[in-house]
Amino acid sequence: MTGMQIVREETARMLRGFAPLTLIAFGAFVIAGCDPLRAGISLLLGAGYALLLFRMLAVSAARAALFPPAQAVRRVRAGYLFRYVLTGIMVFAAIKVPFIHPLAAVLPLFFPKVILLWCNIVQRKGG
């Protein structure tokens, strides 16, 4: 199995995990009294961005594996720096753009960690 095939499979697994988490978060925001349209758009933007970040990380790691260790480390670090800058811009925009709900836009950034933790727990229990 090539690195890019693994990237596609893991991104698809993330997408399958993002859907229910986004729906749960949307329900929580609506119950909390947030505007459904604003919360929904913000969650979708945040989820799309978080999924893009995950894919960028996976592609960076898959490509870095093709290089000697020292060069691979430099490439991965450069990728981290680029993604952190993008995330800073996204969070700043989520705070400054009036139509975007900041919490709803930033919350999906934690979804990959939740999904990976959940998959690890389920796998250990025999799932």
N, CA, C and O atoms as a DFTB+ gen file, in Angstrom:
508 C
 N C O
     1  1       0.854      -1.170       0.000
     2  2       0.000       0.000       0.000
     3  2       0.907       1.243       0.000
     4  3       1.826       1.351       0.811
     5  1       0.640       2.148      -0.896
     6  2       1.468       3.352      -0.987
     7  2       1.038       4.373       0.072
     8  3      -0.025       4.260       0.681
     9  1       1.899       5.364       0.265
    10  2       1.607       6.405       1.241
    11  2       0.352       7.182       0.901
    12  3      -0.432       7.514       1.789
    13  1       0.154       7.475      -0.373
    14  2      -1.024       8.257      -0.767
    15  2      -2.313       7.444      -0.615
    16  3      -3.370       8.018      -0.355
    17  1      -2.246       6.133      -0.770
    18  2      -3.433       5.307      -0.530
    19  2      -3.815       5.362       0.953
    20  3      -4.994       5.431       1.301
    21  1      -2.809       5.330       1.806
    22  2      -3.066       5.439       3.244
    23  2      -3.668       6.800       3.567
    24  3      -4.584       6.904       4.382
    25  1      -3.148       7.843       2.924
    26  2      -3.681       9.194       3.134
    27  2      -5.153       9.239       2.747
    28  3      -5.970       9.794       3.482
    29  1      -5.496       8.663       1.606
    30  2      -6.903       8.668       1.170
    31  2      -7.791       7.900       2.144
    32  3      -8.884       8.359       2.478
    33  1      -7.332       6.732       2.602
    34  2      -8.131       5.932       3.531
    35  2      -8.331       6.655       4.861
    36  3      -9.437       6.674       5.401
    37  1      -7.269       7.242       5.380
    38  2      -7.374       7.936       6.666
    39  2      -8.216       9.207       6.555
    40  3      -8.951       9.548       7.481
    41  1      -8.110       9.899       5.435
    42  2      -8.942      11.090       5.235
    43  2     -10.416      10.697       5.146
    44  3     -11.281      11.394       5.676
    45  1     -10.699       9.582       4.476
    46  2     -12.086       9.099       4.400
    47  2     -12.592       8.700       5.786
    48  3     -13.749       8.949       6.123
    49  1     -11.728       8.085       6.583
    50  2     -12.125       7.709       7.945
    51  2     -12.408       8.960       8.773
    52  3     -13.362       8.992       9.551
    53  1     -11.581       9.985       8.604
    54  2     -11.812      11.243       9.306
    55  2     -13.146      11.859       8.891
    56  3     -13.905      12.344       9.731
    57  1     -13.420      11.835       7.596
    58  2     -14.673      12.406       7.096
    59  2     -15.870      11.684       7.704
    60  3     -16.863      12.315       8.066
    61  1     -15.774      10.360       7.816
    62  2     -16.870       9.596       8.433
    63  2     -17.032       9.949       9.908
    64  3     -18.136       9.860      10.445
    65  1     -15.969      10.340      10.554
    66  2     -16.058      10.755      11.949
    67  2     -16.518      12.195      12.108
    68  3     -17.177      12.544      13.087
    69  1     -16.161      13.032      11.129
    70  2     -16.541      14.445      11.191
    71  2     -18.051      14.632      11.092
    72  3     -18.608      15.511      11.750
    73  1     -18.713      13.826      10.288
    74  2     -20.146      14.016      10.057
    75  2     -20.954      13.942      11.366
    76  3     -21.696      14.878      11.665
    77  1     -20.835      12.862      12.155
    78  2     -21.644      12.841      13.387
    79  2     -21.200      13.884      14.411
    80  3     -22.040      14.446      15.114
    81  1     -19.906      14.151      14.509
    82  2     -19.456      15.161      15.470
    83  2     -19.975      16.549      15.100
    84  3     -20.345      17.331      15.975
    85  1     -20.000      16.849      13.813
    86  2     -20.519      18.139      13.368
    87  2     -22.019      18.248      13.654
    88  3     -22.498      19.299      14.080
    89  1     -22.748      17.171      13.422
    90  2     -24.188      17.179      13.719
    91  2     -24.452      17.330      15.214
    92  3     -25.355      18.064      15.616
    93  1     -23.677      16.646      16.027
    94  2     -23.835      16.768      17.483
    95  2     -23.535      18.197      17.928
    96  3     -24.271      18.778      18.725
    97  1     -22.449      18.753      17.405
    98  2     -22.089      20.135      17.759
    99  2     -23.169      21.105      17.293
   100  3     -23.512      22.045      18.010
   101  1     -23.709      20.880      16.086
   102  2     -24.772      21.745      15.582
   103  2     -25.980      21.698      16.511
   104  3     -26.550      22.736      16.849
   105  1     -26.365      20.503      16.920
   106  2     -27.488      20.367      17.846
   107  2     -27.236      21.088      19.155
   108  3     -28.135      21.729      19.698
   109  1     -26.020      20.988      19.663
   110  2     -25.679      21.660      20.914
   111  2     -25.752      23.178      20.763
   112  3     -26.232      23.871      21.659
   113  1     -25.276      23.693      19.627
   114  2     -25.335      25.140      19.416
   115  2     -26.773      25.620      19.265
   116  3     -27.121      26.686      19.772
   117  1     -27.604      24.859      18.583
   118  2     -29.009      25.250      18.410
   119  2     -29.730      25.208      19.751
   120  3     -30.503      26.111      20.072
   121  1     -29.479      24.158      20.535
   122  2     -30.106      24.059      21.861
   123  2     -29.645      25.210      22.760
   124  3     -30.407      25.707      23.589
   125  1     -28.387      25.623      22.584
   126  2     -27.850      26.734      23.389
   127  2     -28.397      28.086      22.947
   128  3     -28.140      29.095      23.603
   129  1     -29.149      28.125      21.844
   130  2     -29.787      29.367      21.423
   131  2     -29.060      30.135      20.335
   132  3     -29.407      31.284      20.062
   133  1     -28.066      29.535      19.711
   134  2     -27.353      30.208      18.616
   135  2     -28.199      30.189      17.350
   136  3     -29.055      29.323      17.168
   137  1     -27.944      31.146      16.493
   138  2     -28.618      31.191      15.195
   139  2     -28.216      29.943      14.406
   140  3     -27.026      29.719      14.186
   141  1     -29.182      29.125      13.975
   142  2     -28.853      27.873      13.286
   143  2     -28.054      28.073      11.997
   144  3     -27.142      27.297      11.709
   145  1     -28.386      29.094      11.229
   146  2     -27.665      29.325       9.974
   147  2     -26.212      29.705      10.248
   148  3     -25.288      29.181       9.626
   149  1     -26.035      30.613      11.177
   150  2     -24.676      31.069      11.521
   151  2     -23.849      29.923      12.106
   152  3     -22.690      29.739      11.734
   153  1     -24.444      29.156      13.021
   154  2     -23.733      28.035      13.631
   155  2     -23.432      26.952      12.599
   156  3     -22.339      26.386      12.596
   157  1     -24.382      26.664      11.735
   158  2     -24.182      25.624      10.722
   159  2     -23.071      25.972       9.738
   160  3     -22.210      25.144       9.440
   161  1     -23.100      27.196       9.241
   162  2     -22.058      27.620       8.295
   163  2     -20.697      27.638       8.979
   164  3     -19.702      27.211       8.393
   165  1     -20.646      28.123      10.202
   166  2     -19.383      28.179      10.933
   167  2     -18.831      26.780      11.191
   168  3     -17.633      26.542      11.037
   169  1     -19.702      25.860      11.581
   170  2     -19.261      24.480      11.811
   171  2     -18.775      23.833      10.521
   172  3     -17.762      23.134      10.516
   173  1     -19.491      24.065       9.434
   174  2     -19.067      23.472       8.155
   175  2     -17.728      24.047       7.695
   176  3     -16.871      23.313       7.203
   177  1     -17.551      25.352       7.855
   178  2     -16.266      25.959       7.497
   179  2     -15.142      25.411       8.376
   180  3     -14.066      25.075       7.881
   181  1     -15.395      25.325       9.661
   182  2     -14.388      24.800      10.581
   183  2     -14.070      23.337      10.314
   184  3     -12.907      22.933      10.348
   185  1     -15.103      22.541      10.047
   186  2     -14.884      21.122       9.771
   187  2     -14.122      20.934       8.463
   188  3     -13.220      20.101       8.374
   189  1     -14.488      21.705       7.463
   190  2     -13.768      21.622       6.188
   191  2     -12.311      22.003       6.343
   192  3     -11.429      21.361       5.772
   193  1     -12.059      23.045       7.114
   194  2     -10.684      23.474       7.339
   195  2      -9.905      22.425       8.134
   196  3      -8.757      22.128       7.804
   197  1     -10.515      21.864       9.174
   198  2      -9.841      20.850       9.984
   199  2      -9.536      19.600       9.158
   200  3      -8.477      18.992       9.311
   201  1     -10.461      19.225       8.291
   202  2     -10.216      18.074       7.419
   203  2      -9.092      18.374       6.433
   204  3      -8.261      17.512       6.150
   205  1      -9.071      19.587       5.916
   206  2      -7.987      20.002       5.028
   207  2      -6.643      19.964       5.758
   208  3      -5.648      19.506       5.197
   209  1      -6.608      20.442       7.003
   210  2      -5.384      20.398       7.794
   211  2      -4.905      18.961       7.996
   212  3      -3.717      18.667       7.865
   213  1      -5.845      18.073       8.315
   214  2      -5.479      16.675       8.506
   215  2      -4.891      16.090       7.229
   216  3      -3.883      15.385       7.266
   217  1      -5.522      16.384       6.107
   218  2      -5.020      15.864       4.827
   219  2      -3.640      16.445       4.509
   220  3      -2.760      15.731       4.027
   221  1      -3.452      17.732       4.777
   222  2      -2.146      18.344       4.536
   223  2      -1.067      17.684       5.399
   224  3       0.047      17.452       4.930
   225  1      -1.396      17.385       6.650
   226  2      -0.455      16.720       7.540
   227  2      -0.114      15.326       7.016
   228  3       1.053      14.934       6.996
   229  1      -1.125      14.588       6.596
   230  2      -0.903      13.229       6.104
   231  2      -0.070      13.225       4.824
   232  3       0.842      12.412       4.676
   233  1      -0.380      14.124       3.912
   234  2       0.388      14.201       2.663
   235  2       1.829      14.599       2.960
   236  3       2.757      14.061       2.357
   237  1       2.022      15.531       3.878
   238  2       3.365      15.960       4.246
   239  2       4.169      14.794       4.821
   240  3       5.335      14.608       4.472
   241  1       3.552      14.019       5.691
   242  2       4.243      12.871       6.288
   243  2       4.537      11.796       5.242
   244  3       5.614      11.201       5.251
   245  1       3.591      11.545       4.345
   246  2       3.804      10.535       3.311
   247  2       4.930      10.938       2.371
   248  3       5.737      10.098       1.973
   249  1       4.991      12.199       2.017
   250  2       6.058      12.671       1.124
   251  2       7.400      12.723       1.836
   252  3       8.434      12.447       1.227
   253  1       7.396      13.073       3.119
   254  2       8.651      13.156       3.873
   255  2       9.305      11.789       4.011
   256  3      10.527      11.693       4.123
   257  1       8.502      10.735       4.003
   258  2       9.051       9.385       4.131
   259  2       9.924       9.005       2.941
   260  3      10.691       8.046       3.022
   261  1       9.819       9.733       1.850
   262  2      10.598       9.440       0.652
   263  2      11.990      10.072       0.680
   264  3      12.801       9.815      -0.210
   265  1      12.274      10.894       1.689
   266  2      13.535      11.628       1.753
   267  2      14.423      11.069       2.860
   268  3      13.948      10.353       3.742
   269  1      15.714      11.398       2.812
   270  2      16.602      11.020       3.920
   271  2      16.115      11.663       5.217
   272  3      15.449      12.697       5.174
   273  1      16.434      11.072       6.369
   274  2      15.873      11.545       7.641
   275  2      16.067      13.041       7.919
   276  3      15.120      13.706       8.340
   277  1      17.243      13.576       7.698
   278  2      17.472      14.994       8.002
   279  2      16.605      15.890       7.129
   280  3      16.024      16.860       7.616
   281  1      16.514      15.573       5.857
   282  2      15.694      16.374       4.947
   283  2      14.206      16.174       5.252
   284  3      13.417      17.111       5.134
   285  1      13.829      14.971       5.637
   286  2      12.428      14.702       5.981
   287  2      12.001      15.518       7.190
   288  3      10.892      16.051       7.221
   289  1      12.879      15.620       8.189
   290  2      12.562      16.409       9.386
   291  2      12.361      17.868       9.015
   292  3      11.428      18.507       9.501
   293  1      13.224      18.403       8.160
   294  2      13.077      19.805       7.738
   295  2      11.764      20.013       6.992
   296  3      11.082      21.017       7.198
   297  1      11.415      19.078       6.136
   298  2      10.169      19.217       5.369
   299  2       8.943      19.165       6.283
   300  3       8.002      19.941       6.117
   301  1       8.963      18.251       7.238
   302  2       7.829      18.129       8.164
   303  2       7.717      19.385       9.030
   304  3       6.614      19.881       9.261
   305  1       8.850      19.901       9.509
   306  2       8.815      21.131      10.320
   307  2       8.302      22.314       9.513
   308  3       7.541      23.133      10.028
   309  1       8.709      22.411       8.261
   310  2       8.211      23.498       7.413
   311  2       6.699      23.364       7.209
   312  3       5.979      24.362       7.190
   313  1       6.230      22.133       7.057
   314  2       4.796      21.895       6.918
   315  2       4.036      22.291       8.167
   316  3       2.958      22.879       8.080
   317  1       4.596      21.969       9.346
   318  2       3.965      22.365      10.603
   319  2       3.864      23.878      10.699
   320  3       2.813      24.415      11.050
   321  1       4.945      24.559      10.391
   322  2       4.946      26.017      10.455
   323  2       3.870      26.599       9.534
   324  3       3.126      27.497       9.929
   325  1       3.796      26.085       8.313
   326  2       2.807      26.562       7.351
   327  2       1.391      26.332       7.873
   328  3       0.547      27.224       7.783
   329  1       1.123      25.139       8.420
   330  2      -0.221      24.839       8.928
   331  2      -0.563      25.685      10.155
   332  3      -1.711      26.100      10.313
   333  1       0.414      25.946      11.025
   334  2       0.155      26.801      12.182
   335  2      -0.174      28.224      11.766
   336  3      -1.058      28.854      12.345
   337  1       0.523      28.726      10.776
   338  2       0.230      30.073      10.273
   339  2      -1.183      30.108       9.681
   340  3      -1.951      31.035       9.941
   341  1      -1.513      29.095       8.888
   342  2      -2.869      29.025       8.320
   343  2      -3.927      28.952       9.424
   344  3      -4.973      29.596       9.329
   345  1      -3.656      28.177      10.456
   346  2      -4.612      28.050      11.554
   347  2      -4.764      29.380      12.298
   348  3      -5.870      29.752      12.690
   349  1      -3.669      30.082      12.488
   350  2      -3.745      31.405      13.114
   351  2      -4.591      32.360      12.302
   352  3      -5.391      33.113      12.858
   353  1      -4.423      32.335      10.989
   354  2      -5.233      33.188      10.114
   355  2      -6.699      32.794      10.205
   356  3      -7.579      33.654      10.247
   357  1      -6.958      31.486      10.237
   358  2      -8.345      31.012      10.312
   359  2      -9.000      31.425      11.626
   360  3     -10.143      31.882      11.630
   361  1      -8.290      31.269      12.736
   362  2      -8.850      31.652      14.037
   363  2      -9.064      33.163      14.095
   364  3     -10.091      33.622      14.596
   365  1      -8.118      33.927      13.595
   366  2      -8.268      35.385      13.558
   367  2      -9.492      35.771      12.730
   368  3     -10.277      36.627      13.139
   369  1      -9.654      35.139      11.569
   370  2     -10.814      35.430      10.720
   371  2     -12.112      35.024      11.414
   372  3     -13.117      35.728      11.314
   373  1     -12.093      33.890      12.119
   374  2     -13.299      33.442      12.825
   375  2     -13.709      34.441      13.897
   376  3     -14.897      34.607      14.174
   377  1     -12.741      35.097      14.492
   378  2     -13.041      36.083      15.527
   379  2     -13.502      37.405      14.915
   380  3     -14.408      38.051      15.443
   381  1     -12.893      37.802      13.822
   382  2     -13.150      39.124      13.247
   383  2     -14.355      39.184      12.305
   384  3     -15.024      40.216      12.245
   385  1     -14.647      38.121      11.576
   386  2     -15.771      38.140      10.625
   387  2     -17.067      38.046      11.428
   388  3     -17.265      37.077      12.160
   389  1     -17.947      39.028      11.304
   390  2     -19.133      39.067      12.165
   391  2     -20.115      37.911      11.955
   392  3     -20.796      37.513      12.899
   393  1     -20.199      37.378      10.769
   394  2     -21.190      36.334      10.524
   395  2     -20.744      34.978      11.063
   396  3     -21.586      34.116      11.316
   397  1     -19.453      34.771      11.244
   398  2     -18.949      33.481      11.703
   399  2     -18.993      33.436      13.227
   400  3     -18.560      34.367      13.906
   401  1     -19.519      32.348      13.742
   402  2     -19.534      32.118      15.186
   403  2     -18.166      31.540      15.559
   404  3     -17.841      30.429      15.140
   405  1     -17.354      32.273      16.342
   406  2     -15.972      31.842      16.586
   407  2     -15.848      30.449      17.206
   408  3     -15.019      29.651      16.768
   409  1     -16.655      30.153      18.211
   410  2     -16.557      28.842      18.855
   411  2     -16.951      27.718      17.896
   412  3     -16.325      26.658      17.884
   413  1     -17.978      27.951      17.105
   414  2     -18.418      26.932      16.156
   415  2     -17.386      26.709      15.053
   416  3     -17.275      25.604      14.522
   417  1     -16.644      27.735      14.711
   418  2     -15.629      27.589      13.671
   419  2     -14.355      26.934      14.196
   420  3     -13.667      26.240      13.447
   421  1     -14.033      27.144      15.471
   422  2     -12.793      26.612      16.043
   423  2     -12.988      25.211      16.619
   424  3     -12.046      24.418      16.625
   425  1     -14.161      24.895      17.094
   426  2     -14.429      23.588      17.706
   427  2     -14.026      22.404      16.812
   428  3     -13.437      21.450      17.321
   429  1     -14.317      22.423      15.511
   430  2     -13.936      21.274      14.678
   431  2     -12.430      21.032      14.571
   432  3     -12.017      19.965      14.116
   433  1     -11.615      21.980      14.973
   434  2     -10.167      21.749      14.964
   435  2      -9.779      20.629      15.931
   436  3      -8.714      20.029      15.788
   437  1     -10.633      20.348      16.908
   438  2     -10.365      19.287      17.870
   439  2     -10.960      17.944      17.448
   440  3     -10.676      16.925      18.078
   441  1     -11.767      17.922      16.410
   442  2     -12.408      16.681      15.971
   443  2     -11.414      15.579      15.589
   444  3     -11.635      14.429      15.967
   445  1     -10.331      15.870      14.859
   446  2      -9.410      14.769      14.525
   447  2      -8.853      14.062      15.756
   448  3      -8.703      12.840      15.752
   449  1      -8.548      14.806      16.794
   450  2      -8.035      14.194      18.026
   451  2      -9.092      13.303      18.658
   452  3      -8.790      12.199      19.112
   453  1     -10.329      13.782      18.687
   454  2     -11.425      12.998      19.255
   455  2     -11.636      11.726      18.431
   456  3     -11.819      10.647      18.994
   457  1     -11.613      11.845      17.123
   458  2     -11.835      10.689      16.242
   459  2     -10.711       9.667      16.416
   460  3     -10.977       8.471      16.532
   461  1      -9.473      10.122      16.434
   462  2      -8.347       9.200      16.606
   463  2      -8.402       8.513      17.967
   464  3      -8.127       7.317      18.067
   465  1      -8.752       9.252      19.005
   466  2      -8.878       8.658      20.331
   467  2     -10.002       7.631      20.356
   468  3      -9.840       6.539      20.899
   469  1     -11.135       7.981      19.769
   470  2     -12.279       7.064      19.732
   471  2     -11.931       5.787      18.972
   472  3     -12.252       4.688      19.423
   473  1     -11.275       5.929      17.816
   474  2     -10.899       4.747      17.026
   475  2      -9.927       3.875      17.800
   476  3      -9.988       2.650      17.696
   477  1      -9.039       4.472      18.568
   478  2      -8.088       3.714      19.363
   479  2      -8.801       2.958      20.483
   480  3      -8.464       1.805      20.755
   481  1      -9.770       3.581      21.130
   482  2     -10.519       2.934      22.208
   483  2     -11.344       1.782      21.641
   484  3     -11.355       0.692      22.212
   485  1     -12.026       2.010      20.539
   486  2     -12.868       0.973      19.940
   487  2     -12.014      -0.196      19.451
   488  3     -12.398      -1.356      19.599
   489  1     -10.863       0.113      18.873
   490  2      -9.991      -0.947      18.355
   491  2      -9.468      -1.824      19.488
   492  3      -9.362      -3.039      19.324
   493  1      -9.141      -1.233      20.628
   494  2      -8.626      -2.011      21.760
   495  2      -9.687      -2.881      22.400
   496  3      -9.374      -3.916      22.987
   497  1     -10.941      -2.468      22.291
   498  2     -12.018      -3.256      22.873
   499  2     -12.468      -4.370      21.932
   500  3     -13.408      -5.097      22.252
   501  1     -11.831      -4.514      20.806
   502  2     -12.172      -5.598      19.896
   503  2     -13.026      -5.166      18.737
   504  3     -13.571      -6.014      18.030
   505  1     -13.165      -3.843      18.511
   506  2     -14.003      -3.334      17.418
   507  2     -13.314      -3.348      16.102
   508  3     -13.898      -2.948      15.095
